Amino acid sequence: LYDGAAELDAHPLLSLLARPNRRQAGAEFREALCGHLLVAGNAYVEAVSFEETVRELHALRPDRMKVVPGPDGWPEAYEYTVGGRTVRYADPGEGTLSPILQLSLFHPLNDHYGFAPIEAAQVALDVHNAAGAWNKALLDNSARPSGALVYQAKEGGNLSAEQFERLKAELETSFIGAAHAGRPLLLEGGLDWKAMALSPKDMDFMEAKNGAAREIALAFGVPPMLLGIPGDNTYSNYKEANLAFWRGTVLPLVARIAGSLSNWLAPAFDDGPGSPDQVGGRSGAGLRLSFDADQIDALAAEREAVWARVAAADFLTVDEKRAAVGYGPVAGGDRMG
């Protein structure tokens, strides 16, 4: 948490985010928030205030929330329905903390709801599910889904209805399924089994499933290599894929959520122009939530490379080098490093 350029180690807002409510710790709250945003395209947070002080934050399920547009087309209220009961949260207007924060991903065709990555991957999801169902059907039939049991009567007759149903029931109960794989088939006179094996083209469902899984991963911004999906050679190695995931997906998502929470909650911790808040003696209007990239292990190699380049820059002073890596000046830092 920052107030201007100063980092705050203790603040009521930090305490609130560390323990947003009695049922959730900070990590659980953030997990729910990210999950709602990525799966539904929208995330909603309720602020519970007492005596004009925000005491709790709750992540509300997006499938239960409805945006109520006003005459100007912008949201004027939110309605949350659960158990047949609807609670309406009205927008109090400028200068007052709204009881609901809505975070939404960009949607080109909707003004009030976000576009979830899972919607972009809907066709790939259907393909993946269909391939899984196909695979299970193969296992249920011992990977031999097609074959014909031919009745060759000497006089050219056919099986009676009773004989046909008995034979069908016996096959289903005794010879179909993974548990019965390899069991010999005992045939009565006149019966002959004609196997119909799958062609390599028919067995291509596994590649279709991997391709669909790759599309789903990319829709969420996750390099397929990190999920162990075979056949993906976009990244030369795992380390580069992990770095791309953090830089291209995780950190932008964290920055989006931190910025929205800052804009929403910072005024609630402002005691008025020029007045100090409870901790730090600073005004809450300048509060800003951010992340510390130096604490992320996945970015350690990148950070070490920056430090090495800065340390080798002999045209910078000590203070300039320290500023380049996020540290303040020191005594005698105006000399060349």
Secondary structure, 3 states (H helix, E strand, C coil): CEECCEECCCCHHHHHHHCCCCCCCHHHHHHHHHHHHHHHCEEEEEEEEECCEEEEEEEECHHHEEEEECCCCCEEEEEEEECCEEEEEECCCCCCCCCEEEEECCCCCCCCCCCCHHHHCHHHHHHHHHHHHHHHHHHHCCCCCCEEEEECCCCCCCCCHHHHHHHHHHHHHHCCCHHHCCCCCCCCCCEEEEECCCCCCHHHHHHHHHHHHHHHHHHCCCCHHHHCCCCCCCCCCHHHHHHHHHHHHHHHHHHHHHHHHHHHHHHHHCCCCCCCCCCCCCCHHHEECCCCHHHCHHHHHHHHHHHHHHHCCCCCEHHHHHHHCCCCCCCCCCCEC
